[in-house]
Amino acid sequence: MKPARSLAAALAGDRPLVLDGGLSNQLEAQGCDLSDDLWSARLLADGPEQIEAAHTAYVRAGAQVLITSSYQATYEGFARRGTDRGEAAALLARSVALARAAAERPAREVWVAASVGPYGALLADGSEYRGRYGLTVRELEAFHRPRVRTLAEAGPDVLALETVPDTDEAEALLRATADLGVPVWLSYTVEGGRTRAGQDLAAAFARAAPHGHVIAVGVNCCEPADADRAVEIAARETGRPVVVYPNSGERWDPGARAWAGDIAFDPARLTAWAAAGARLAGGCCRVGPDRIAELAALTRALRP
């Protein structure tokens, strides 16, 4: 069903909302080949039914917020594939429509967050985990503005400014979205208590505090252990609801082109996250519907 409340109003409720998990791992579980610079965004043109099916898997697991497949979808990326600007705009809008279709099936409120990935996602070389692309804030704002406007016009409940590696890109995204009339959340990717670019995390979160269109701040696409402390810092520095959705804990080995290491994502972390101020909790890379189902069950069991 279409939500009767805004997401901001829902965040004022007595329990955290459950985000979905990693879209790419669910698509791969469905048999999709994502070995492409556009990653999951390629399926907006070649397999939209697969994207909707992945969203539906998370709805069935109990997710209350679905993040669209637009993380790596940009006008520039589509142009490299010979897609003209009009068709690219339609594909960006389709990412919201596919999530909305899955969100409206259950007889409960499910919100749609349009994913706005960082500039590094366009480069498809892992640079979102380093930041500092050599671009000015103004140049980054100019890159993001056309895409965020198109996504906002497609009617999501919120724009997810996610996997942001440094404060320059955060500032650019906050500027680009300030006049769209759609709320945003700002989510850094962090390592060892700092942004991926090595900046102080408290100062990074403080960048969001003056912006009234920001309804949540937090972290994603990071180690679960790094997320724990970040939730506390985000809540303290901004006074806003916190969003947290770390990876499984496994690490990508670019040489072997495979995931390695142990799974460290534990839904039981929700108790501490909620106590520290988390109001949106889910998973990112390699966190699938089974873990989201566990998280949803724990959310329902939390005392208000």
C-alpha positions in Angstrom: 0.0 0.0 0.0 1.1 3.6 -0.5 2.3 5.1 2.7 -0.1 7.3 4.5 2.7 9.0 6.4 5.9 10.7 5.2 9.1 8.9 6.0 10.1 11.7 8.4 6.9 11.1 10.3 7.5 7.4 10.4 11.0 7.9 11.8 9.4 9.6 14.9 7.7 6.2 15.7 8.6 4.0 18.6 10.6 1.5 16.7 13.3 1.6 13.9 12.2 1.0 10.4 13.8 -1.9 8.5 15.7 -1.2 5.3 16.3 -3.8 2.7 19.7 -5.5 2.0 22.1 -5.6 -0.9 20.4 -5.4 -4.3 23.3 -6.8 -6.3 23.7 -10.0 -4.2 19.9 -10.7 -4.5 20.1 -10.2 -8.3 23.0 -12.5 -8.5 21.1 -15.1 -6.4 18.3 -14.8 -9.1 20.9 -15.7 -11.7 21.7 -12.2 -13.1 25.1 -11.4 -14.5 26.3 -8.0 -13.1 29.8 -8.0 -14.7 29.3 -4.6 -16.3 30.4 -1.1 -15.5 26.7 -0.2 -15.0 26.4 -3.1 -12.5 22.7 -3.6 -11.4 21.7 -0.4 -13.3 22.1 -2.3 -16.6 19.0 -4.4 -15.7 16.9 -1.2 -15.8 17.0 -1.7 -19.6 17.8 -5.4 -19.9 15.8 -7.0 -17.1 13.5 -4.7 -15.1 11.5 -7.7 -14.0 14.5 -9.0 -12.2 14.9 -5.8 -10.3 11.3 -5.8 -9.2 11.6 -9.4 -8.1 14.6 -8.5 -6.0 12.7 -5.7 -4.3 9.8 -8.1 -3.8 12.1 -10.6 -2.0 13.0 -7.9 0.5 9.4 -6.8 1.0 8.6 -10.4 1.8 11.5 -10.5 4.3 9.9 -7.6 6.1 11.7 -4.5 4.7 9.9 -1.3 5.2 12.1 0.9 3.0 13.3 -0.2 -0.5 16.4 1.4 -2.1 16.2 1.7 -5.8 18.6 0.3 -8.4 19.9 3.7 -9.4 23.2 3.7 -7.4 25.3 3.3 -10.5 22.8 4.8 -12.9 24.0 8.2 -14.4 23.5 10.1 -17.6 27.2 9.8 -18.3 27.3 6.0 -17.7 24.3 5.4 -19.9 25.8 7.6 -22.6 28.9 5.4 -22.8 26.5 2.5 -23.7 24.9 4.6 -26.5 21.8 5.5 -24.5 20.5 9.0 -25.3 19.6 11.5 -22.6 15.8 11.0 -23.0 16.1 7.2 -22.6 18.5 7.6 -19.7 16.0 9.8 -17.9 13.3 7.2 -18.5 15.5 4.5 -17.0 16.3 6.6 -13.9 12.5 7.1 -13.4 12.0 3.4 -14.0 14.2 2.6 -11.0 11.7 4.4 -8.8 8.7 2.9 -10.5 10.0 -0.7 -10.0 10.6 -0.2 -6.3 7.2 1.5 -5.9 5.4 -1.4 -7.6 7.0 -3.9 -5.1 6.3 -1.5 -2.2 2.6 -1.2 -2.9 1.8 -4.9 -2.9 1.7 -5.6 0.8 -1.1 -4.3 3.1 1.4 -2.2 5.1 3.5 0.9 4.5 6.6 0.5 2.5 8.7 3.6 1.5 10.9 4.1 -1.5 14.4 5.6 -1.3 15.9 6.6 -4.6 19.6 5.7 -4.5 22.1 8.5 -5.4 25.5 6.9 -5.5 28.8 8.8 -5.4 30.8 10.0 -8.4 33.1 7.1 -7.9 30.3 4.7 -8.9 30.4 6.2 -12.4 34.2 5.4 -12.6 33.5 1.8 -11.6 37.0 1.5 -10.2 36.4 1.4 -6.5 37.2 5.1 -6.1 34.1 5.6 -3.9 36.1 3.9 -1.2 38.8 6.5 -1.5 37.1 9.8 -2.4 39.1 12.8 -3.3 38.5 12.5 -7.0 40.3 15.8 -7.8 37.0 17.6 -8.5 35.8 20.7 -6.8 32.6 20.8 -4.8 31.1 22.9 -7.6 32.1 20.3 -10.2 30.7 17.5 -8.2 27.4 19.5 -7.7 27.2 20.0 -11.4 27.6 16.2 -12.0 25.0 15.2 -9.5 22.3 17.9 -10.1 20.7 16.5 -13.3 20.4 13.0 -12.0 19.0 13.9 -8.6 16.4 16.2 -10.2 15.3 13.4 -12.5 15.0 11.0 -9.6 13.1 13.5 -7.5 10.6 14.1 -10.3 9.9 10.3 -10.3 8.3 10.6 -6.9 10.4 8.7 -4.3 9.7 9.2 -0.6 13.3 10.2 0.0 16.6 10.4 -1.8 19.3 8.2 -0.4 22.7 10.0 -0.7 24.7 6.9 0.0 28.2 5.5 0.1 29.6 9.1 0.3 33.4 8.9 0.8 34.3 12.4 1.8 32.9 15.8 2.9 33.4 17.5 -0.4 31.0 15.1 -2.1 28.6 15.4 0.9 28.5 19.1 0.5 28.0 18.9 -3.2 25.1 16.5 -2.8 23.5 18.6 -0.1 23.6 21.6 -2.3 22.3 19.7 -5.4 19.3 18.4 -3.5 18.4 21.5 -1.4 15.7 22.9 -3.7 14.0 19.7 -5.0 11.2 19.4 -2.4 12.2 15.8 -1.6 13.8 14.9 1.7 17.2 13.1 1.8 19.3 11.0 4.0 23.1 11.3 3.9 25.1 8.2 4.5 28.9 8.1 4.5 31.0 5.0 3.9 33.6 4.8 6.7 36.6 2.9 7.9 38.2 2.9 11.3 36.1 5.8 12.7 36.8 8.2 9.8 35.4 8.8 6.3 37.0 6.7 3.6 39.0 9.9 2.7 40.4 9.9 6.2 38.3 12.9 7.6 37.1 13.3 11.1 33.7 11.6 11.3 32.2 14.1 13.8 33.0 17.0 11.5 31.7 15.1 8.5 28.3 14.5 10.1 28.1 18.1 11.3 28.1 19.2 7.6 24.5 17.9 7.4 23.2 19.6 10.6 22.3 23.0 9.0 20.3 21.4 6.1 16.6 21.2 6.8 15.9 18.7 4.0 18.1 16.1 5.7 15.8 13.7 7.7 18.5 11.1 8.6 22.3 10.7 8.6 24.5 7.7 9.0 26.7 5.1 7.4 26.5 2.3 4.9 28.8 0.0 2.9 31.3 -0.4 5.7 32.3 -3.0 8.3 29.6 -3.8 10.9 32.0 -2.9 13.7 32.8 0.5 12.1 29.1 1.2 12.0 28.6 0.7 15.8 30.5 3.8 16.8 29.4 5.8 13.8 25.8 5.6 14.9 26.6 7.3 18.2 28.6 10.1 16.5 25.9 10.8 13.9 23.2 11.1 16.5 25.3 13.3 18.7 26.5 15.7 16.0 23.2 16.2 14.2 20.4 15.4 16.5 18.7 13.6 13.6 17.5 10.0 13.2 20.4 7.7 12.2 20.4 5.4 9.2 22.8 2.4 9.4 23.3 -0.4 6.8 26.7 -2.0 6.8 28.1 -4.8 4.6 28.2 -8.4 5.5 31.8 -8.0 6.8 33.3 -9.9 3.9 35.9 -8.1 1.7 36.1 -7.9 -2.0 39.4 -9.2 -3.5 39.8 -7.3 -6.8 42.6 -9.6 -7.9 40.7 -12.8 -7.4 37.4 -11.0 -8.2 35.8 -12.8 -5.3 34.6 -12.1 -1.8 36.7 -13.3 1.1 36.6 -13.4 4.9 33.9 -14.1 7.4 30.4 -12.7 7.7 30.3 -10.3 10.6 26.8 -8.8 10.0 24.8 -9.7 13.1 21.1 -8.5 13.3 21.5 -8.5 17.1 23.5 -5.3 16.7 20.1 -3.6 16.2 19.6 -3.3 20.0 22.7 -1.2 20.4 22.1 0.8 17.2 18.5 1.6 18.3 19.7 2.7 21.8 22.2 5.0 20.1 19.7 6.7 17.9 19.3 4.5 14.8 15.8 4.8 13.2 16.6 3.1 9.9 18.5 -0.2 9.9 19.3 -2.7 7.2 22.2 -4.2 5.2 24.3 -3.3 2.2 26.6 -5.6 0.1 26.2 -9.3 0.7 23.4 -8.9 3.2 20.4 -10.8 1.8 16.7 -11.3 2.6 17.4 -14.0 5.3 19.3 -11.5 7.4 16.7 -8.7 6.8 14.0 -11.1 8.0 16.0 -11.6 11.2 16.4 -7.9 11.6 12.7 -7.3 11.0 11.8 -9.9 13.7 14.1 -8.3 16.2 12.7 -4.9 15.4 9.2 -6.1 16.2 10.5 -7.5 19.5 12.1 -4.2 20.6 10.4 -2.5 23.5 9.2 1.0 22.5 
